[in-house]
Amino acid sequence: MNTIETILLRRSVRTFSDKAPDSDTIMKTLEAARWAPSGLNNQPWRFLVVTDRETREGLARFTKYSEVVLGAPVSIVVCLDLAASYNRDKDVMAIGAAIQNILLAACSLGLGTCWLGEIINRKGEIARWLELGKDLEIMAVIVMGYPARLPEEGERRPLEELMIRR
């Protein structure tokens, strides 16, 4: 599958099979994230991979999408390393690029993912519960696993509606 095909095929997956991706497969997605662009090449992202049931159950308590977190065999807590940060706006954009690389790499490997943003409404509580250091700010949680079923065809607004004309 080429890059454009992967981009067009990727969908948010919220139901997963019982089969969990192995450690090497998970690491391939994080390797893709590591190569995302960042200002001054500061690579401000940090990743906590959660595969144990107890911690996933704990994470699920912090979101209204608990069933998605519980149903996925892997959760990746994506953080901004404040000590590595030099410009918050640029670093947040870089983390978005790293997250997109994870989503695309996972799709290319046959995995499904869902980027959970709502969970960061309680990022301070989660960080304390996970005992993350003061220099780590949670930006998102990505759930990952093999899809229970193929995702539905996606919808997008026509490109013409998104273009700015002068």
Secondary structure in CASP SS format (residue, H / E / C, confidence):
PFRMAT SS
TARGET T0000
AUTHOR 0000-0000-0000
METHOD secondary structure of the structure
MODEL  1
M C 1.00
N C 1.00
T H 1.00
I H 1.00
E H 1.00
T H 1.00
I H 1.00
L H 1.00
L H 1.00
R C 1.00
R C 1.00
S E 1.00
V C 1.00
R C 1.00
T C 1.00
F E 1.00
S C 1.00
D C 1.00
K C 1.00
A C 1.00
P C 1.00
D C 1.00
S H 1.00
D H 1.00
T H 1.00
I H 1.00
M H 1.00
K H 1.00
T H 1.00
L H 1.00
E H 1.00
A H 1.00
A H 1.00
R H 1.00
W C 1.00
A C 1.00
P C 1.00
S C 1.00
G H 1.00
L H 1.00
N H 1.00
N C 1.00
Q C 1.00
P C 1.00
W E 1.00
R E 1.00
F E 1.00
L E 1.00
V E 1.00
V E 1.00
T C 1.00
D C 1.00
R H 1.00
E H 1.00
T H 1.00
R H 1.00
E H 1.00
G H 1.00
L H 1.00
A H 1.00
R C 1.00
F C 1.00
T C 1.00
K C 1.00
Y C 1.00
S H 1.00
E H 1.00
V H 1.00
V H 1.00
L H 1.00
G H 1.00
A C 1.00
P C 1.00
V E 1.00
S E 1.00
I E 1.00
V E 1.00
V E 1.00
C E 1.00
L E 1.00
D E 1.00
L C 1.00
A C 1.00
A C 1.00
S C 1.00
Y C 1.00
N C 1.00
R H 1.00
D H 1.00
K H 1.00
D H 1.00
V H 1.00
M H 1.00
A H 1.00
I H 1.00
G H 1.00
A H 1.00
A H 1.00
I H 1.00
Q H 1.00
N H 1.00
I H 1.00
L H 1.00
L H 1.00
A H 1.00
A H 1.00
C H 1.00
S H 1.00
L C 1.00
G C 1.00
L C 1.00
G E 1.00
T E 1.00
C E 1.00
W E 1.00
L E 1.00
G C 1.00
E H 1.00
I H 1.00
I H 1.00
N H 1.00
R H 1.00
K H 1.00
G H 1.00
E H 1.00
I H 1.00
A H 1.00
R H 1.00
W H 1.00
L H 1.00
E C 1.00
L C 1.00
G C 1.00
K C 1.00
D C 1.00
L E 1.00
E E 1.00
I E 1.00
M E 1.00
A E 1.00
V E 1.00
I E 1.00
V E 1.00
M E 1.00
G E 1.00
Y C 1.00
P E 1.00
A C 1.00
R C 1.00
L C 1.00
P C 1.00
E C 1.00
E C 1.00
G C 1.00
E C 1.00
R C 1.00
R C 1.00
P C 1.00
L H 1.00
E H 1.00
E H 1.00
L H 1.00
M C 1.00
I C 1.00
R C 1.00
R C 1.00
END
